[in-house]
């Protein structure tokens, strides 16, 4: 899907208004979250490369937390959207 902010998918079926935008930055896929209920997320957080998201996931696993940063970021969906 695409709108004025770019190409996106909906990472949570429970919250269809939340969007995960994706872009290709010189061969590296980057993500940026948009939540209309919390516009500061878009304003304060820049594009995040997938490698940084993977590194964060490792840190969360090492701390034995139940949070999984990879849950919102789907590299396969991003690649497919960017192909079209």
N, C-alpha and C positions, 0 to 999 in steps of 0.2 A: 504494500500500500504506500501511497505517497501523498503528501500535502505540502503546504508552503514551507514547512520546516525540513522536509526531506523524506527519505524512505524509512518506513517503520514497520514494526510488528507489535502485536499486543502480547506482552509476556505473561499476563495473568487473566484467565477467563473470568475470574471473580471481579476484576476491575478493568473492564474494557476501555475506560477512559484513559488509563495509563498506557503510555506508548514508549517503546524502545526504538530509538532512531539508530540507524546504522549508516556507515559510509566507508568507502575505501580510500585510505590515505596512503598513496604510493605503495600499494600492495599489502598494506596492513589494515585489517578491519577494525573499526573503532565504534564504540557504543556511547549513547547519551540518553539518559532517562528523562521523560517528560511526564509530569503529573499535574493536571490542571488545578487540583486542590492544593498543591504545594509548588507554585511557580518558582520559588527560590532554588529548588533543585536544579532546574534548567539554567537559571541565571548564575549560580555559583559553581556548578560543576561543569567542567569542560568535557571534550571527547576523551574517552578512555580506550586505549588499545587493549585488545583481547589478552595480550601477554601480561599486562598489569592485572587483569581480572584473574587470570590463572595464578599469578603470584599471590594475590590476596587469598585465594582459595586454599593454597598451601599453608599460609599463615594461620587461617582459621582452623584447618585440620590439626596443625601442630599444637594449637591451644585447646584442642578437644572441645570445641564449641559445636553446637548443633546447627549453626548458621552456615549456609552454603551460598557464597556470592555467585556461583555459576548458575544458580537456579533461574535467574532472570535473563542471563546472557546466552543466547543460543547461536553458536557459530554457524551451524548448518543452515538455519533459517536466514541468517544474515547473508551468507554466501549466495543462497538461492535468490533472495530479493535483489541483490546487487548484480546478479547475472542478467536479470530481465531488463 
